[in-house]
Amino acid sequence: MAENRRNVRAFLIAAAQAAVLIPVLFYLRFGEINAYALSFTAFIVVMCLLVALGFSIPDKPGSQTRAALKGGPLDYVGAFWLVACAFGPFFGWFATAAFTLTEENWRWHYVVRVALSAGLPVLTALPLFRYVRGKYRHVALLLLLGVTSLAAWSGVNTLLDLREGPTVRLTTGYYDAPNNSFRPSPRGNQFKLTTLAHTQRSIKIEPAPPVE
């Protein structure tokens, strides 16, 4: 029991550290704390808290309920649930962040991100609801719903942009064409930006015609 208490304390401290350090590292590396950073942080924090909860549950036969495997391909799908929740949002984010988005390719990049960030975690979680039973079924249910929702949350803005499509607006600033970056400034030239409002990604930047 003393060792379990030490483990509970260690994972509670790890959860507090992760809640602070992960967003700071994202900001230092990428200059922003986006939805993926928050989702990944929350995922790690929740996992630490759940492990701490697991160590706090008495390791006695009366405290546990064994469920027989149902068998079939659904069990194999469910076995990848945690992997999908941990790495699906990462590879979904990579599918959009690591490439230059254009009017021609942005939609399929966003479809890939939604499929990996939300679709895969939900798909792999569904077979596991058959095993939510026993004295601590509420813990298992919170685990499934909470972790899956955190993974899917990182793709919400992407899904909204897929639904609403790009918007066009006029603004002034400086455009660095080789690096495909735009810096707003009232002293710059006027440009027409085609952007995805919820993820704040520009898919087309072109000089605006002079106003007569």
C-alpha positions in Angstrom: 0.0 0.0 0.0 2.9 2.4 0.8 4.3 1.8 -2.7 0.9 2.5 -4.3 0.7 5.8 -2.4 4.1 6.8 -3.6 3.0 5.9 -7.2 -0.2 8.0 -6.8 1.9 11.0 -5.6 4.4 10.6 -8.4 1.7 10.6 -11.1 -0.2 13.5 -9.6 3.1 15.5 -9.6 3.7 14.4 -13.2 0.2 15.6 -14.2 0.9 19.0 -12.7 4.3 19.3 -14.5 2.8 18.2 -17.8 0.1 20.8 -17.6 2.7 23.5 -17.4 5.7 22.2 -19.4 4.1 20.9 -22.5 2.3 24.2 -23.5 5.6 26.1 -22.7 7.6 23.7 -25.0 5.0 24.1 -27.8 5.2 27.9 -27.5 9.0 28.0 -27.5 9.2 25.7 -30.5 6.3 26.9 -32.7 5.5 30.3 -31.3 1.9 29.4 -30.4 -0.3 27.1 -28.3 -2.8 25.6 -30.7 -5.6 23.1 -30.3 -3.3 20.2 -30.9 -1.0 21.4 -28.1 -3.8 21.8 -25.7 -5.3 18.4 -26.6 -2.0 16.6 -26.3 -1.4 18.3 -22.9 -4.8 17.4 -21.7 -4.3 13.8 -22.9 -1.0 13.4 -21.0 -2.6 15.0 -17.8 -5.6 12.8 -18.0 -3.5 9.7 -18.5 -1.4 10.6 -15.4 -4.5 11.1 -13.4 -6.0 7.9 -14.5 -2.9 5.9 -13.7 -2.9 7.6 -10.3 -6.5 6.5 -9.9 -5.6 3.0 -10.9 -2.9 2.8 -8.2 -5.4 4.1 -5.6 -7.9 1.3 -6.3 -7.3 -1.6 -3.8 -5.7 -4.6 -5.5 -8.2 -7.1 -4.1 -10.3 -9.7 -5.9 -13.5 -8.0 -4.7 -12.5 -4.6 -6.2 -12.1 -6.0 -9.8 -14.4 -7.4 -12.3 -13.0 -9.6 -15.1 -14.8 -9.5 -18.4 -14.3 -12.3 -20.9 -13.2 -11.3 -24.3 -16.0 -11.3 -26.9 -13.7 -12.3 -29.7 -13.9 -11.2 -33.3 -12.3 -8.4 -35.3 -13.8 -5.7 -33.1 -11.4 -6.7 -30.3 -8.5 -6.1 -32.6 -9.8 -2.7 -33.5 -10.3 -1.8 -29.8 -6.7 -2.8 -29.0 -5.4 0.2 -30.9 -7.6 2.7 -29.1 -4.9 4.3 -26.9 -2.5 4.4 -29.8 -5.1 6.1 -32.0 -5.9 8.7 -29.3 -2.2 9.5 -28.7 -0.8 9.5 -32.3 -3.9 10.1 -34.4 -4.0 13.9 -33.5 -0.3 14.1 -34.0 -0.2 12.7 -37.5 -3.4 14.6 -38.3 -1.7 17.9 -37.3 1.4 16.9 -39.3 -0.8 16.3 -42.4 -1.7 20.0 -42.4 1.2 21.7 -40.6 4.1 20.2 -42.6 2.7 21.1 -46.0 1.9 24.3 -47.9 -1.8 24.4 -48.3 -3.3 25.7 -51.5 -6.8 26.1 -53.0 -6.2 22.7 -54.8 -5.0 20.6 -51.9 -6.3 22.0 -48.6 -9.5 20.0 -48.6 -8.0 16.6 -48.8 -5.3 17.5 -46.2 -8.1 18.6 -43.8 -10.1 15.4 -44.5 -7.0 13.4 -43.5 -6.6 15.4 -40.3 -10.2 14.9 -39.3 -10.1 11.2 -40.1 -6.9 10.7 -38.0 -7.8 13.1 -35.1 -11.4 12.3 -34.6 -12.5 9.4 -36.8 -9.8 6.9 -35.8 -10.1 7.4 -32.0 -13.9 7.2 -32.1 -13.8 4.1 -34.3 -11.4 2.2 -32.0 -13.3 3.3 -28.9 -16.7 1.9 -29.9 -15.8 -1.8 -29.4 -14.5 -1.1 -25.9 -17.9 0.0 -24.6 -18.9 -3.6 -24.4 -16.4 -4.0 -21.5 -17.7 -1.1 -19.4 -19.0 -3.1 -16.4 -18.3 -3.9 -12.8 -17.8 -1.8 -9.7 -15.5 0.7 -11.4 -17.5 0.9 -14.6 -17.8 4.7 -14.1 -14.0 5.0 -14.3 -13.9 3.0 -17.5 -16.7 5.1 -19.0 -14.9 8.3 -18.1 -11.7 7.0 -19.6 -13.3 6.1 -22.9 -15.3 9.3 -23.2 -12.7 11.7 -21.9 -9.6 10.5 -23.7 -11.5 10.0 -27.0 -13.1 13.5 -26.7 -9.7 15.0 -26.1 -8.3 13.4 -29.2 -11.3 14.5 -31.3 -11.2 18.0 -30.0 -7.9 18.7 -31.8 -9.8 18.3 -35.1 -12.8 20.5 -34.3 -11.5 23.7 -36.0 -10.5 21.6 -39.0 -13.9 20.1 -39.3 -15.5 23.6 -39.1 -13.3 24.8 -41.9 -14.2 21.8 -44.0 -17.9 22.6 -43.5 -17.7 26.4 -44.1 -15.0 26.6 -46.7 -12.5 29.4 -47.2 -13.2 33.1 -46.9 -11.7 36.0 -48.8 -10.7 39.3 -47.2 -8.6 42.4 -48.1 -5.8 43.4 -45.8 -2.5 45.3 -45.9 0.9 43.9 -45.0 4.1 42.4 -46.3 4.2 39.1 -48.2 7.3 36.9 -48.2 6.6 34.7 -51.3 9.6 32.3 -51.0 8.5 31.4 -47.4 4.8 31.8 -48.1 4.4 34.0 -45.1 2.3 37.2 -44.6 2.9 39.8 -41.9 0.0 42.2 -41.5 0.9 45.9 -41.3 -1.0 49.1 -42.0 2.1 50.4 -43.9 2.3 47.5 -46.3 0.7 46.8 -49.6 -2.9 45.6 -50.0 -3.4 41.9 -50.6 -6.3 39.6 -51.1 -6.1 36.7 -48.7 -8.1 33.4 -49.1 -8.1 32.0 -45.6 -9.6 29.2 -43.5 -11.1 31.1 -40.6 -11.1 28.6 -37.8 -7.5 27.3 -38.3 -6.2 30.6 -39.4 -4.4 29.2 -42.5 -4.0 31.2 -45.7 -4.3 29.1 -48.9 -3.9 31.9 -51.4 -2.3 35.3 -51.2 -2.3 37.7 -54.2 -2.0 41.4 -54.7 -5.3 43.2 -54.5 -6.2 45.5 -57.4 -5.8 49.2 -56.6 -8.9 51.0 -55.4 -10.1 53.6 -57.8 
